[in-house]
Amino acid sequence: MHDDERSPSRRSLLCGAAAAGAAGLGLTACSGAGEEWPKSPAAESEAVGIGSADSVPVGGARLYRDDRLLVSQPERGTYRAFSAVCTHGGCVLSSVEKLEAGCACHGSRFDAGTGKVLQSPATTDLPEYPVRLKDGSLVVGPAD
């Protein structure tokens, strides 16, 4: 069978249908592994500068979709960084409200302060990465 004769995968069909439905809402429904986004954040293998520490609210979190990172500041001056790739289906998390992050693909929710699963279908916590303050900016990943 030639490449152009293969039928699309179930995931491609479902993501296409979900994306079409979400298009009217301005959402990207499926950004799973091997598609729009690589599965792992770059912070797994290298240090990633993500900007000013002031951009992460105290008692809240910020989603860095392009870097596939979720960074929280549960209390003033304490930062934690996690993968923003949902451990259920590989979609990039889509929302953050205070210290709770959600995935639009299947409804999983995570505690942005601990990375723990709050709502299934995900059953595995978000991987955590080291984060440090350097000259007022946050750097996530292994030390230089």
C-alpha positions as CSV (number, residue, x, y, z in Angstrom):
1,M,0.0,0.0,0.0
2,H,1.4,3.5,-0.9
3,D,1.5,6.3,1.6
4,D,-1.3,8.2,-0.2
5,E,-3.5,5.1,0.0
6,R,-3.4,4.7,3.7
7,S,-6.6,5.6,5.6
8,P,-6.2,8.2,8.4
9,S,-5.7,7.0,11.9
10,R,-8.5,7.0,14.5
11,R,-6.6,9.8,16.4
12,S,-6.3,11.9,13.3
13,L,-10.0,11.6,12.6
14,L,-11.0,12.4,16.2
15,C,-8.6,15.3,16.4
16,G,-9.8,16.6,13.1
17,A,-13.4,16.4,14.2
18,A,-12.6,18.0,17.6
19,A,-10.6,20.8,16.0
20,A,-13.4,21.5,13.5
21,G,-15.8,21.8,16.4
22,A,-13.5,23.9,18.5
23,A,-12.6,26.2,15.7
24,G,-15.7,28.3,16.3
25,L,-14.6,28.7,19.9
26,G,-11.1,29.7,19.0
27,L,-9.6,26.6,20.7
28,T,-7.1,24.0,19.6
29,A,-8.6,20.8,20.7
30,C,-6.0,18.2,20.0
31,S,-2.3,19.0,20.1
32,G,-1.0,15.6,21.0
33,A,2.3,13.9,20.7
34,G,3.7,13.6,17.2
35,E,1.3,16.2,15.8
36,E,1.3,19.9,16.4
37,W,3.5,19.7,19.6
38,P,6.4,17.5,20.5
39,K,5.5,15.4,23.6
40,S,8.3,16.4,25.9
41,P,9.2,19.9,27.0
42,A,12.7,21.1,26.0
43,A,13.4,21.6,29.7
44,E,13.9,17.8,30.0
45,S,17.3,18.2,28.3
46,E,18.3,21.8,28.4
47,A,17.7,25.0,30.4
48,V,14.9,27.1,29.0
49,G,14.5,30.8,29.9
50,I,10.8,31.6,30.1
51,G,10.8,35.3,31.0
52,S,10.2,37.5,34.0
53,A,9.4,35.9,37.4
54,D,6.8,38.7,37.8
55,S,4.6,37.0,35.0
56,V,3.7,34.1,37.4
57,P,1.2,35.3,39.9
58,V,1.6,34.6,43.6
59,G,-1.0,31.9,44.5
60,G,-1.4,31.0,40.8
61,A,0.3,29.7,37.8
62,R,1.1,30.5,34.2
63,L,1.0,28.2,31.1
64,Y,3.8,28.5,28.6
65,R,2.3,26.5,25.7
66,D,5.1,27.1,23.3
67,D,7.6,25.6,25.8
68,R,5.1,23.0,27.0
69,L,5.6,24.2,30.6
70,L,3.4,25.0,33.5
71,V,5.0,27.3,36.2
72,S,3.4,28.1,39.5
73,Q,4.2,30.3,42.5
74,P,2.2,28.7,45.3
75,E,3.6,31.2,47.8
76,R,5.7,34.4,47.2
77,G,9.2,33.5,45.9
78,T,8.6,29.7,45.6
79,Y,8.4,28.5,42.0
80,R,7.6,25.1,40.7
81,A,7.7,24.0,37.0
82,F,5.9,21.0,35.4
83,S,5.4,19.6,32.0
84,A,2.3,21.1,30.4
85,V,1.7,17.9,28.4
86,C,-1.3,16.0,29.8
87,T,-0.2,12.6,31.0
88,H,-3.4,11.0,29.7
89,G,-3.4,11.7,25.9
90,G,-0.4,13.9,25.2
91,C,-2.3,17.1,24.6
92,V,-0.8,20.4,25.8
93,L,-2.8,21.8,28.7
94,S,-5.2,24.5,27.7
95,S,-6.2,26.5,30.8
96,V,-5.0,27.7,34.2
97,E,-7.2,29.2,36.9
98,K,-5.3,30.0,40.1
99,L,-3.6,26.8,41.0
100,E,-5.6,24.4,38.7
101,A,-4.7,23.5,35.2
102,G,-6.9,21.8,32.7
103,C,-6.7,19.8,29.5
104,A,-9.4,20.4,26.9
105,C,-8.9,17.1,25.1
106,H,-10.5,14.8,27.7
107,G,-11.1,17.0,30.8
108,S,-8.1,16.0,33.0
109,R,-7.3,18.5,35.7
110,F,-4.0,19.0,37.6
111,D,-2.9,20.9,40.7
112,A,-0.5,23.5,39.3
113,G,1.3,23.8,42.7
114,T,2.1,20.1,43.0
115,G,1.5,18.5,39.6
116,K,-0.9,16.0,41.1
117,V,-3.9,14.8,39.1
118,L,-7.2,16.3,40.4
119,Q,-9.6,14.8,37.9
120,S,-9.3,11.8,35.6
121,P,-9.0,10.4,33.0
122,A,-5.3,11.2,33.7
123,T,-3.9,9.0,36.4
124,T,-0.3,10.0,36.4
125,D,1.0,13.3,37.9
126,L,2.8,15.9,35.7
127,P,6.6,15.5,35.6
128,E,8.4,18.3,37.6
129,Y,11.5,20.2,36.4
130,P,13.9,22.3,38.4
131,V,13.2,26.0,38.2
132,R,15.4,28.8,39.3
133,L,15.5,32.6,39.4
134,K,18.4,34.2,37.4
135,D,18.6,38.0,37.2
136,G,14.8,38.4,37.7
137,S,14.0,35.8,35.1
138,L,12.8,32.2,35.4
139,V,14.9,29.4,34.0
140,V,13.5,25.8,33.8
141,G,15.5,22.7,33.4
142,P,19.0,21.4,34.3
143,A,21.6,23.8,35.6
144,D,23.9,25.4,33.0
